[in-house]
Amino acid sequence: MARIDFAFGATEKIAQACQTTLKQYLAGHKLLVYCSNAARLKAYDTKLWAVEPTAFVPHVMVTDPLAEQTPIWLVSGDLEQALARAPADAWLLNLDEHCPPALGNTSRVLEIVSEDEDDKAAARARWAHYKAAGHELKAHRLT
């Protein structure tokens, strides 16, 4: 079973996801960033290029020919196929409103939750789904 970390209290979800990605990249983790909403994933991609003035976070769409050499993969389509290709130690950052359709062998899933009421309600539903599936859940309050 995977460990699912929920980070509650993000002022702006996409900006916080970019900060989380930068932190995990600097810690040496490989990430798959999943969102079925192409517009939201594009907004994340755009903000990730400017996460900090001097930071560079190498990332590509999972379909890019350079994906195998890049630590951050953006996935909007077939997550199960992406997970099968991903390094065994890769984590999953879920930016979707729903639980990912697959977790594969992922040991860790990161969830960012904003103060928006709809986002919190969707997070509660994901929490309940993960809990019913037997995953280890951790809640963190962003400050």
C-alpha positions, -999 to 999 in steps of 0.1 A, spaced: 0 0 0 11 35 -7 16 63 18 -6 93 9 4 127 22 -22 155 22 -9 190 26 -38 212 36 -41 250 36 -24 260 3 -31 296 -5 -29 288 -42 -28 251 -52 -8 253 -84 19 276 -69 21 252 -38 24 222 -61 53 239 -79 71 246 -46 65 210 -35 79 198 -68 110 220 -64 115 207 -29 112 170 -40 134 176 -70 161 191 -48 158 161 -25 165 138 -54 130 124 -59 115 115 -92 79 126 -97 50 119 -119 26 148 -118 -9 136 -128 -39 157 -138 -66 147 -163 -75 184 -168 -51 195 -195 -56 232 -188 -47 227 -151 -16 207 -160 -6 234 -185 -10 261 -158 12 240 -135 38 235 -163 39 273 -170 43 281 -133 69 255 -128 92 273 -153 91 303 -130 88 286 -95 118 307 -83 139 332 -102 171 311 -101 155 276 -100 154 251 -128 132 221 -124 136 197 -154 102 184 -165 85 171 -196 53 155 -207 55 118 -203 53 114 -241 84 135 -247 114 115 -261 135 129 -232 112 116 -205 135 87 -196 163 112 -188 140 137 -170 131 135 -133 97 151 -135 70 137 -158 37 154 -165 9 130 -172 -26 138 -184 -34 106 -202 -27 70 -195 -14 70 -159 -11 33 -157 12 31 -187 33 60 -173 36 43 -140 48 11 -157 76 31 -174 85 52 -144 115 44 -121 105 22 -92 113 50 -67 91 76 -84 64 94 -64 31 106 -77 18 142 -72 -19 142 -79 -33 175 -91 -66 159 -102 -100 164 -85 -103 127 -82 -80 99 -70 -56 88 -97 -70 59 -118 -40 38 -110 -11 38 -84 10 10 -98 39 3 -74 40 39 -63 51 41 -26 41 77 -21 14 100 -33 13 137 -26 -19 157 -25 -21 195 -23 -53 210 -9 -62 247 -11 -85 267 11 -112 266 -16 -143 249 -3 -148 228 -35 -111 217 -34 -115 207 3 -146 187 -5 -129 169 -33 -99 162 -10 -122 147 16 -136 123 -10 -101 113 -21 -91 108 16 -121 85 21 -113 65 -10 -77 61 -1 -86 51 35 -111 25 22 -84 11 0 -62 6 30 -35 32 22 -15 49 50 -27 85 53 -8 115 66 -22 150 70 1 181 71 -9 217 76 9 242 54 20 274 72 
